[in-house]
Amino acid sequence: MRLFEEFWWASALSRLDIRDAQTDVWTHGVHYSFRAVPPEEVTTFNLVRRLAGRRRVAGGLSVALHSRPLEGGNAPTGRLPSGADLELAVEVAPGVWADFALQAKKFNPASGRYDGWDKTQNSNLVAWARSNGRRTAGMLLYNSSDAPFNSPGHVSSMFNLCCSRVWCHGWKWPRWERPDGRSPLAVSLIINVGDSRVSGLNDPRPSEVADMALPWECLFCQAAQKLALGAALGVEPKWVEETRGRTVDEESDVNVGGDPDVSVGPQTASYSLILGMSDAERDEYNREMDNRLT
């Protein structure tokens, strides 16, 4: 299974998680109860677990590092908060890596907004990404089928950074065919949260950020790489090698979420996920590109 398919399926499975949570779980609020979508922490954990596991099975590079306390900083030492729920480095083409520091937000069907989206927090994320050598600070958005999103089988207008019409995959869930050009649309990206069109927002509606959003499997689309992802792309990030070095000792505090000031440097987000191609995948990719040129 290729990296594109792994990202596609991670989104599809997140879509099922959200569906099942809304079917089976209510949140008891102060004034009323409402259908619940999974917390950002749960969805992020599942994404990391699924992607890291599939990469390992595929024989590619897979590093998933948890260092949750660093997201909030450390007042006694003066370490500023990263604001990052996930830093993601993924090899989208042989030798070409996308590099993101990402804040995760879920769509709340009850409010119709991405609750908790805060311009100050995002400003901190941008500053942290710049000072720690991450190429791009963005948003990782978890969506549902509620309005203004469309249910499976329909076109959505909430992902306008994509270069094509975006159809939500399938007529009902689950349908376990391979990816067919449509998208689960459960996970989307805002490439640059420092962009003036989104930098000043708090708790925006999906329609307010639609022109900046695209399905996250678009990371592997050559058109998206040329039109939208340029600033996020480059050679293997320096922090990838540094993070690999911190995961050698399986009994260390790094892997079990120990004291971050002892075991992990300040260049780490809540989750650090590194996904690279295998040699066989790089060879296959290059052969396909050569065939397209002939």
N, C-alpha and C positions, 0 to 999 in steps of 0.2 A: 504494500500500500504506500503510495507516494505521500509526500508532505501535504500537498494540496488536499488529497482525500482525507488525510488524518485531521486537518483543520475543519474540513467540511463535516466529517462525522462527529467531531467534538461539538460543533455547533448544533448538529441535528440531535444529538443526545441531550444537550442542554435544553433544547426545545421540548423534548419529552419530559425532562425533569420539571420544567416550568409548567407544562400542561398538567402533570400529575399533582404538583403542589397546589395548583389552583383548583383542582378537582377535590382534593382530599383534605386540605388544610385551611382553616380559618384563622385570622389574626383578630384577637379580641382587643379592640381599641378603647379609648376613653369613653366615646359616645356611641360607638356602633362596632360591629364586627364586619370584616371584609375578607375576600379571598386573598390568599397570600402567595407571593412568588418567593422563591428561595433567596436568602440573604446573599449579598455580593460575595461574602467570604466562602460560602458553600459552593457557589457556582465557579468561583476562581479556583478553589481547591480541586474540584472535579475536572476542570479544564486542564490544569497542570498535571494531574494524575493520569488522565487519559492520553494526553499528548506525549508525556514522558514515557509511558508504557508502550505506546505504539512505536515510538522511535527506537526504543531498546529492542523490541521484537524485529523491527526492520533492519537492524544492524547499523543504524546511524548514530550520530553523537546525541546523547540524551543526558542532560544535567538538570535536575530540579532541586533547588535549594530554598529552604524555608528559614526566614529570619524575621519573623513577624514584628518583634519589638522595635525594629529600626524604622518602621513607617512613621512612628510618632516622635522620633528624635529622643534626645536625652538632655533634660534641663541641667543636671549637675555638671555634665561635661561640656555643655554648650553646643552639642551636636544638633543641627537643625533637622526637622522632619523631612523625609524625602517626599511624602505624600504619594508614594508609589505603591500600589497594590501588587503590581507585576512588572518586572523588567523582562523584556522578551528579546532574545537574539535568535533569529532563525535564518538559515541559509536558503534563500528563495530561488537561487540559481547557483551553479557551481562557482564558488568563491565570492558570491554576492550575498551580503547579509543585511537583513532589516534589523534595526536596533531601536527599541522603544522603551521608555519609562511610561507606564500606564496607570492611571487611576480608574478603578472600576465603579460603575454606577448601574443600578437596575431601574428599569421602567416600573413605575408604580401605577397599576391600572386604576386604583382608587382616586389618585390625584391627577392622573394623566400627565405626569412629569417624571423627570429623572431626579427624584428626591435626593438631597444631600450634595448635589452638584454645587460647589462653592467656589467663587472666583478667587478668593484668597488662597484656598487650598490648591487650586490649579496654578496660581502664580508661584507658590512654593515648589510645586512639581516642576515647572519650567526652569526655575532657578537651580534646583537640585540637578536636573538633567544636564544643564549647561555646565555647571561647576564640576560634575562628575563624569564628563565625557560621553554621556549618552546622546545619540544623534537627535532624537525627537521625543518630545513629551506629548502624550496623547491620552485619549479617553477610550476605555474598553466598556462598551455598553451592552447590557443584557436586556433583551426585548421579549415581549409576549405577542399573542395574536389579537390583543384588544385594540380598539380604536386608539390612535389613527393607523395602527399596523393592520395589515390584512391577514386573513387566515390562509392556510395552504390552498394552492390552486389559483391564487389571485396575484395581480401585480401590486407592488408597493411603491409609493412615491416618497418613502422616508429614507432612501439611500441614494441620494442624487449624485454623490461623488463617483459612483460606479458609472462606467462608460456605456452600459447597456441597460435595457429595461430589466428590472429585477422581479422575477417571479418567485413567490414562496413555494418551496418544493412540496409536491404531493397534494392529493385531494383530502387526505386524512392522515392521521399519525397512528401508528408508525407505518411507513412503507419502506421496505429495506432494500430498494434497488441502489445501485451505485450512483454517485453524483452524475447528473445529466444536464448540467448547465443552469439549473435553477438553484436556489439557495435556501437553507433553513432559516436564515435571517434572525436567528436567535442571538448571535453575537456580532456586533459591528464595531467599527473603529472610527474615531475622530483622529486624523493623522497628526494634527498640530493644534493643541489646546491653547497655544499662545497666539493663534490667529485672531485678529481683532473682531472677526465675526462671531466668535464664541468666548473670547477671553473675559468679557465682562458679564457673563450670564450667571444667574443663580437659579437652580431648580428649573431648567428649561423644559418646554414641551418638545417632543420629537420633531415637530414641524419647524422649530426654531433652529435646529442643528442639521436638518435633512440635507442641506447643500454641502455639508462637510462630512457626511457619514457614508461609509461603504461597508459591505459584508466583509468580515475579516479574512475569509479565504481569498479575497482579491489580492492579498499579499503576493500570490503566486501568478497573477495575471500580468502578462508582459505589457499590455496596454496600460494597466493601472500603474505599473512600475515606471513607465515613461511619463504618464500624465499627472500622477498624484503622489507617488511615493519617493520621488527623487531625493529629498532631504534625509530620508530615513535609510537610504541604501549606501553601502560601501563595503570595504573589506571586513574581515572578521574583527569585531570590536576587541579592544585591548582587555576589557573587563571579562571577556569570555575565558581567556587563558588564566586570568587571576582567580576566577571563580572555580575553574576546574581544579586548581591547586588546593583550594580549601575543602574539596570534597573527597580527598584521598583517604583520610582516616575516618572509617565508618563509625567509630566509637566516639568521635569528637563532638563537642557541643554544637558545632555548626549544623549537624544533621538532625539534632533533636531539639533545636530551638533554645540553646543555652544562653548564657549572658552574652549579649551582642557586643559589649565593649571589650570582652576578653577574646572572643572567638572569631569575630567578623569585623572587617573594616567598615568605614562609613559609606562605601560605595555600593551598598547592598539595599535592595528594596524588600518589601514584604515577601514576595516570591521572586526568585531568579530562575528563569527557564531558558535553557540553551538547547537548540535543536539543529543538528547538522545533517547533511546528506551523507550516505555511505559512498564509497568509491564506485560501487556498481550503479548507484543512482546518478552520480555525476556523469559516468560514461554513457548511460542511457539518455540522459538529458542532452548531452552534446551530440549524440547520434541523431536524435530527433531534430535538433536545430540544423544539422548538416543536411538532413533529408528535406527539410523545408526550403533550403536554399538551392537545392538541385532540381 
